[in-house]
Amino acid sequence: MAQILVRQLDRNVIGRLKKRAKEHGRSLQSEVKTILEEAVPDYEAAWKRLEGFRG
């Protein structure tokens, strides 16, 4: 699995991410990972499922 590094992230953003992570009972890393996964869905798989319904 790949890793990424985000440089020069504003402290206020980090604070909001930490607050959100705490509200969801997750670590900061887990919260950011979840946000990214939800922001970039697997459109290819979704289209394949949709085509199956058109059948």
C-alpha positions as CSV (number, residue, x, y, z in Angstrom):
1,M,0.0,0.0,0.0
2,A,1.3,3.5,-0.9
3,Q,2.0,6.3,1.4
4,I,1.7,10.0,0.8
5,L,3.1,13.1,2.5
6,V,1.2,16.4,2.6
7,R,3.5,19.3,3.2
8,Q,2.6,22.8,4.6
9,L,-0.8,21.9,5.8
10,D,-2.3,24.7,7.8
11,R,-2.5,24.1,11.5
12,N,-6.2,25.0,11.5
13,V,-6.9,22.3,9.0
14,I,-5.0,19.8,11.1
15,G,-6.9,20.9,14.2
16,R,-10.2,20.4,12.4
17,L,-9.1,17.0,11.1
18,K,-8.1,15.9,14.7
19,K,-11.5,17.1,16.0
20,R,-13.3,15.2,13.3
21,A,-11.2,12.0,13.9
22,K,-12.0,12.2,17.6
23,E,-15.8,12.6,16.9
24,H,-15.6,9.5,14.7
25,G,-13.5,7.5,17.2
26,R,-10.6,7.2,14.7
27,S,-7.0,8.1,14.6
28,L,-6.0,11.2,12.5
29,Q,-4.4,8.9,9.9
30,S,-7.5,6.7,9.7
31,E,-9.8,9.8,9.4
32,V,-7.7,11.3,6.6
33,K,-7.7,7.9,4.8
34,T,-11.4,7.6,5.1
35,I,-11.9,11.2,3.7
36,L,-9.7,10.4,0.7
37,E,-11.4,7.1,0.0
38,E,-14.8,8.8,0.1
39,A,-13.7,11.7,-2.1
40,V,-12.4,9.4,-4.8
41,P,-14.8,6.6,-5.3
42,D,-14.1,3.7,-7.7
43,Y,-16.2,4.9,-10.6
44,E,-15.1,2.1,-12.9
45,A,-16.6,-0.5,-10.5
46,A,-19.7,1.6,-10.1
47,W,-20.3,1.7,-13.9
48,K,-19.8,-2.0,-14.1
49,R,-22.5,-2.6,-11.5
50,L,-24.8,-0.1,-13.2
51,E,-24.3,-1.9,-16.6
52,G,-25.3,-5.2,-14.9
53,F,-28.7,-3.7,-14.0
54,R,-29.3,-2.6,-17.5
55,G,-28.5,-6.1,-18.7
